[in-house]
Amino acid sequence: MGTLAVRDDIRQRAERAVPRDAALCVGFSGGLDSTVLLHILAEWGEETGRRVAAVHVNHGLSPNADRWVKFCERFCANQGVPLAVEPVRVDASSSLGVEAAARLARYAVYAARPEPFIALAHHLDDQAETVLLQLLRGTGMKGVAAMPELRPLRGTGVQVFRPLLEHSRATLAAYAGENGLRWIEDESNDNTQLDRNFVRHEVAPLFDARYPAWREALARFARHAGSAIELLDQLATLDGVPAAAGEPLPIDAALDPERRANALRAFLARNAVVMPSEAMANEMARQLYEAREDAQVRVDHAGVSLVRYRGMAHIERGLASPEAWRVDWKLQREVDLGADRGVVEFEETIGEGFAAQAVLDGHWYFAPRAGGETLRLGADRPTRTLKNLLQEHAIPAWERERLPLLFHDGRVVWVPGVGIASEYACGPGQEGFRPTWRVAGKAPLC
């Protein structure tokens, strides 16, 4: 593909991916790949009236880092593109390794950008190297699917856009040469102690000589893997895996082992839990799906616990420990309970929640269950022990001590997931407050 065709292809991909009123930010290292990408997108932005900016993440790992910053500033000034320089600290002793730690730091910067699209310069060689390394590491299907052209950055409103994935580094170098572009070379790219550099400098030339189309073949395999993952995700949904994080997984013992494993992987992925090894995943599935109905199943993994309760698998993220605590409520609309206990939000309502008139006096506070509490949920219903009510409302045993109960002068007024004491409940037409407890990784409880 000629250099004009490369430019036109990138522009067309940008037109398809980025809405006309959306801003775009280019992750700009100053290397060959991002220099070509920024050159094309800056021209595209100027001609179409699109808003294009750039961000340079200064990891501070190279003695040349300050020189790279100056190069990026000059290049962006010449292109008429606003540049933000973001210094970050990378823990060189991280157990993840320097490369992974630096990547996490970069993506934290991208996630904080105001633009809804971040364009990154990963190209065909990067894609092929990623697939090869993932295969050698024994990864699963998600690993070999490698990098899609467009994907959301989890937990943010940012989309990562990679328009160069169909183009080789050689093609980008040819474009840079024909357009008189200069770029910087990162000396760490020559360090073959790093896996990716070893593949690039030692393995790739051997493949080039014997299998000249190996990059395209691996990239094609990655696309096929991505399509297979979409089908497996659809199958997991059919097998009961909820789409939203925080919802439990129904345990269907009739599923065959392969579908159990697929459902479990999808459940963990949708709840952002680190994927276990194959042996660990098999043990999780065995315990969750094959234990007796009355068995107490709890499997600890990567800082969370999978717990089976009443035919459902729940993820417990280690909320606050059940030691004594207390947080006053002074009628604010949101109460932060601290120590990973979540927040309680109060919504003004009519005829729902508890009566606004009831909150005008007395001492209101949140605290955990201590034992012996009682609650009457209706004027025509008996007073019940909280223990029995929690059981009837299917509040899992491991969560009962962690619920934030709302008290008024020592009396229980509201229990999340159970209800409001009848003597405080809002009547028809009355102004009231409806409380909702929200905590990371859990469905909200009213």
Secondary structure, 3 states (H helix, E strand, C coil): CCHHHHHHHHHHHHHHHCCCCCCEEEECCCCHHHHHHHHHHHHHHHHHCCCEEEEEEECCCCCCHHHHHHHHHHHHHHHCCCEEEEECCCCCCCCCCHHHHHHHHHHHHHHCCCCCEEECCCCHHHHHHHHHHHHHCCCCHHHHCCCCCEEECCCCCCEEECCCCCCCHHHHHHHHHHCCCCCCCCHHHHCCCCHHHHHHHHHHHHHHHHCCCHHHHHHHHHHHHHHHHHHHHHHHHHCCCCCCCCCCEECCCCCCHHHHHHHHHHHHHHCCCCCCCHHHHHHHHHHHHHCCCCCCEEEEECCEEEEEECCEEEEECCCCCCCCCCEECCCCCEEECCCCCCEEEEEEEECCCEEHHHHCCCCEEEECCCCCCEECCCCCCCCEEHHHHHHHCCCCHHHHCCCCEEEECCEEEEECCCEECHHHECCCCCEEEEEEEECCCCCCEC
